[in-house]
């Protein structure tokens, strides 16, 4: 096949993945499509990769098709490409709530489908993706190709499909929670007299460094938290205030609400 990856939809998530793939594969191996001609033109200017406004042109002679569209557009898009996808190709679905069987029901049971949940930090090569293979045969070469794609913009973990709804609030949606935390932390700094630019830099770097500590030290987050909380000190006062105002419970509730919405999308 002439192309390796074809993106149907090139919004924020599609563009983020395309940027990663552009570093690991040649421009000639990539193609994308979008309903907006203006968007296709902009992406082409940014990346040097040719796009199209035709989904059928995008999937023609392309090995792996990434459905980078919102859940509400799946039925229309799948019906539009039905009969044009072969069992030699692989379809990757990244929409929350859209399971493998739902895609196969439209495209055909012999079509191989991978369900994945990436996130927007893929744009800077720091994404996290969870993925699940359909119960079909994939060659080792194909699996290596899929892994090379997902790791071109971050880390990747393979799971059973029954767990994929659970990772939506942890991977797909959680950058929004983190951005809100950084914004709130910076607002607090501005209240204390720091400039907005100083506040965002300090808050963002601190969040980044803290996350890196968890990953690299492999210590339990509670242990790392305790190391910052001196007896009778300033940090434990702040932690107590967070607990009093339901910080942890707010996060737990957000994760549950996100999961519930994902379940409703899949019903």
C-alpha positions, 0 to 999 in steps of 0.5 A, spaced: 500 500 500 502 506 498 500 510 504 501 507 511 496 512 515 490 515 513 486 520 518 479 521 517 478 528 521 484 532 523 481 536 529 485 537 535 487 530 536 488 528 529 493 534 528 496 532 535 497 525 532 499 527 525 505 531 528 507 525 532 507 520 526 510 526 521 517 525 526 517 517 525 514 516 518 515 520 511 510 525 509 509 521 503 506 515 508 501 520 511 494 522 508 488 526 512 481 528 510 477 534 513 470 536 512 473 543 512 477 545 506 480 551 510 482 546 515 486 541 510 489 547 507 492 550 514 494 543 516 498 542 509 501 549 510 503 547 518 506 540 516 507 539 509 503 533 508 498 533 503 490 532 505 484 531 501 476 533 502 474 525 500 474 520 506 474 515 500 481 518 497 484 518 504 482 510 505 484 508 498 491 504 498 492 506 506 494 500 511 491 504 517 485 508 518 485 513 524 478 515 525 479 521 529 472 524 529 467 525 535 462 520 537 456 523 534 459 523 527 461 516 527 455 513 524 455 518 518 462 516 516 462 509 517 456 508 513 460 513 508 466 508 507 463 501 508 464 497 503 471 500 501 475 498 507 478 491 506 480 485 511 488 487 509 487 494 512 486 496 520 481 501 523 483 505 529 477 508 533 479 513 538 472 516 540 470 515 547 464 510 548 465 507 541 467 500 542 470 495 537 463 491 536 459 498 534 465 499 528 465 492 526 457 492 526 457 497 520 464 496 516 463 488 517 465 483 522 472 481 518 474 488 518 480 489 524 479 494 529 483 497 534 480 501 539 484 507 542 484 513 547 490 518 546 490 525 549 492 532 547 499 532 550 501 528 544 502 535 540 508 535 544 510 528 544 508 527 551 501 523 550 499 517 553 495 512 549 491 506 551 489 501 546 485 494 545 486 490 539 480 486 536 480 479 537 483 478 530 489 476 527 495 481 527 502 480 524 508 482 529 510 487 523 503 490 524 503 490 531 510 493 531 507 498 526 501 500 530 506 501 536 511 505 532 505 510 531 502 511 538 509 511 541 511 517 536 507 522 540 508 519 547 507 512 551 502 507 550 499 501 554 495 495 551 489 493 555 483 488 554 477 492 551 473 491 557 477 497 561 477 502 555 471 506 558 475 506 564 481 510 561 477 515 558 477 520 564 484 518 566 487 519 559 482 522 554 479 527 559 484 528 565 488 534 561 483 538 562 483 537 569 490 538 570 490 545 566 484 547 570 489 546 576 494 550 573 490 555 572 487 555 579 494 555 582 496 561 578 490 565 580 492 564 587 499 566 585 497 572 582 493 574 588 499 574 592 502 579 587 506 575 582 505 576 574 501 572 570 507 570 566 511 568 572 505 564 575 503 560 569 511 558 568 512 556 576 505 552 576 506 549 570 513 547 571 512 544 578 506 540 575 511 537 570 516 536 575 512 533 580 509 528 575 516 526 573 518 525 580 512 520 580 514 516 574 522 516 575 522 515 582 516 510 582 514 512 589 507 512 591 504 519 590 502 519 598 510 518 600 512 524 595 506 528 598 508 526 605 516 528 604 513 535 602 509 536 608 513 538 614 510 537 621 506 544 623 509 547 616 506 551 611 504 545 606 500 541 611 496 547 612 495 547 605 493 540 604 488 541 610 485 546 606 484 542 600 481 536 604 476 541 607 474 543 601 473 536 598 479 536 593 480 529 592 472 527 592 471 533 587 477 529 582 473 522 584 466 525 582 469 528 576 472 521 574 466 518 575 461 523 571 466 522 565 466 514 565 458 515 566 457 519 560 462 514 556 458 509 558 451 512 555 455 514 549 456 507 548 449 504 549 
